[in-house]
Amino acid sequence: MTQSTNPEKKNVSHKTIGEIVAGDYRTATVFEKHGIDFCCGGQVPLITACQTKDLDLESLQLEIENAMSQPLERSQNYAAWSLSFLADYIVNTHHAYLNEEMGLISAYLHKIVDVHGTNHPELVKIATIFDNIVSDMTGHLHEEEEILFPAIKRVEADKKNGSTSNNKDCEMIKTSLEKLYREHEEIGDAVHEIRRLSNDYAIPADVCNTFMLTYRKLKEFEDDLHKHVHLENNILFLKAGQP
């Protein structure tokens, strides 16, 4: 007997990770569980991600289906939001988090470098990488808040009113997106290097509470960044870049 194929499953297997999560954010938990990047590396097809991670495609698709069967909160349906609303959400949620936490995490890192750096030399590298992230992120957030997001809002308002958008805004969006996509890749690579150096944020036996708190905050930083970059790369930037 010829085995029947499920066309819906076939389509999902060839969708990119970013497309799957953009369509239903509940699936992000599945990819997080298996260490699959759905933000900066979200352009990889599901079938390719499975091959890279040596995962069974059918089993992973079943996990995705189970995640999608859970009740969906309206607050998670980001793809249905207007671009203006999504941009404001990103600023008020993720940019606010970064502005509150980056300086604090950096201070904690330098404190534990002073105390534990001799026994844990990886901390020196982690602190240096994180300081670079903070420096790069400051300009990145400014570009989004002062240049890209206002242009996106103006273009969206023009479309809603049936008006022709200013060519300056369209060109500004195109140029800014090219720059910001590249910066997302660089920041994502830096965060992944911190995870590698910290052995997936494993807590050594000979450390203090500040060390444990710092690693917990670094893990929270990475988790927030994944969602933040996903909302931009796979939804906001993708739609804003369409003619």
Stockholm file with secondary structure:
# STOCKHOLM 1.0

chainA/1-243         MTQSTNPEKKNVSHKTIGEIVAGDYRTATVFEKHGIDFCCGGQVPLITACQTKDLDLESLQLEIENAMSQPLERSQNYAAWSLSFLADYIVNTHHAYLNEEMGLISAYLHKIVDVHGTNHPELVKIATIFDNIVSDMTGHLHEEEEILFPAIKRVEADKKNGSTSNNKDCEMIKTSLEKLYREHEEIGDAVHEIRRLSNDYAIPADVCNTFMLTYRKLKEFEDDLHKHVHLENNILFLKAGQP
#=GR chainA/1-243 SS CCCCCCHHHHHHHHSBHHHHHHHCGGGHHHHHHTTCCSSTTTTSBHHHHHHHHTCCHHHHHHHHHHHHTSCCCGGGCGGGSCHHHHHHHIIIIIIHHHHHHHHHHHHHHHHHHHHHTTTCTHHHHHHHHHHHHHHHHHHHHHHIIIIIHHHHHHHHHHHHHTCCCCHHHHHHHHHHHHHHHHHHHHHHHHHHHHHHHTTTTCCCTTCCHHHHHHHHHHHHHHHHHHHHHHIIIIIIHHHHTCC
#=GC SS_cons         CCCCCCHHHHHHHHSBHHHHHHHCGGGHHHHHHTTCCSSTTTTSBHHHHHHHHTCCHHHHHHHHHHHHTSCCCGGGCGGGSCHHHHHHHIIIIIIHHHHHHHHHHHHHHHHHHHHHTTTCTHHHHHHHHHHHHHHHHHHHHHHIIIIIHHHHHHHHHHHHHTCCCCHHHHHHHHHHHHHHHHHHHHHHHHHHHHHHHTTTTCCCTTCCHHHHHHHHHHHHHHHHHHHHHHIIIIIIHHHHTCC
//
